[in-house]
Amino acid sequence: MNQPRNRWPRQALYRLFDMTGAAAGMVILMPVLFALALLILWGDGPPVFFSQMRVGRKGKLFRIWKFRTMRADSQGRIITAAGDGRVTHIGAVLRRCKLDELPQLFNVLKGDMSLVGPRPEVPECVQLEAPIWQAVLQVRPGVTDLATLLYRDEEKLLGTAVDATALYCETVLPAKLVLNLGYLRSRSFWRDLRLIHLTVRYSLFPERFDPDLIMRTVGIGVLK
């Protein structure tokens, strides 16, 4: 009977951390956000931002925000793979360094997302009736998580497939869900801080990406 009540202080602390971190991040990164917006406008014109409906906590849909990395009015498959002709030159750099995700700090402030949590997926890839999805969707989706770090080069993997969408939904996404569930079962504040640190590190130095270091830093126990 005490367990549900004990969750509230922890949830409140996580929410306070999210709001503080997102607000501080937006203030500190304001010059970067402004510069990226100008680069997008200079390279391909407006709009600066891209928005899309994603599945959030308990299956609730919300609108996620990103810097636009594809040509305006681009259409096609929902999954992006390496070599996708819709991606602009500036967009390719933003995607490589994950800088296109920075506007999601606004989603964190709004309460749709957390700094750390399973990445939100498009409705077409989500099976709400599946037990693993029900477990993963008990928490707010995040800007980064363990699966996102380990699969940060997934566009290269998808670029080798004849059907990138099928490969993602049938192989990559299930593997990421297992990682998400394993991490959530042994989640801690300090592990979240390590993930944030590694996310920033590999955004600044993507060429130094090291999956083994990620597992050693976060702790291999998260997969048990």
Sequence and secondary structure as in RCSB ss.txt:
>XXXX:A:sequence
MNQPRNRWPRQALYRLFDMTGAAAGMVILMPVLFALALLILWGDGPPVFFSQMRVGRKGKLFRIWKFRTMRADSQ
GRIITAAGDGRVTHIGAVLRRCKLDELPQLFNVLKGDMSLVGPRPEVPECVQLEAPIWQAVLQVRPGVTDLATLL
YRDEEKLLGTAVDATALYCETVLPAKLVLNLGYLRSRSFWRDLRLIHLTVRYSLFPERFDPDLIMRTVGIGVLK
>XXXX:A:secstr
 HHHHHHHHHHHHHHHHHHHHHHHHHHHTHHHHHHHHHHHHHHH S  EEEEEEE GGG EEEEEEE  B TT  
S SS  TT TTB HHHHHHHHTTGGGTTHHHHHHHTS EEES     GGG  TTSHHHHHHTTS  EEE HHHHH
TTTHHHHHTT SSHHHHIIIIIHHHHHHHHHHHHHT  HHHHHHHHHHHHHHHH GGG  HHHHHHHH GGGG 
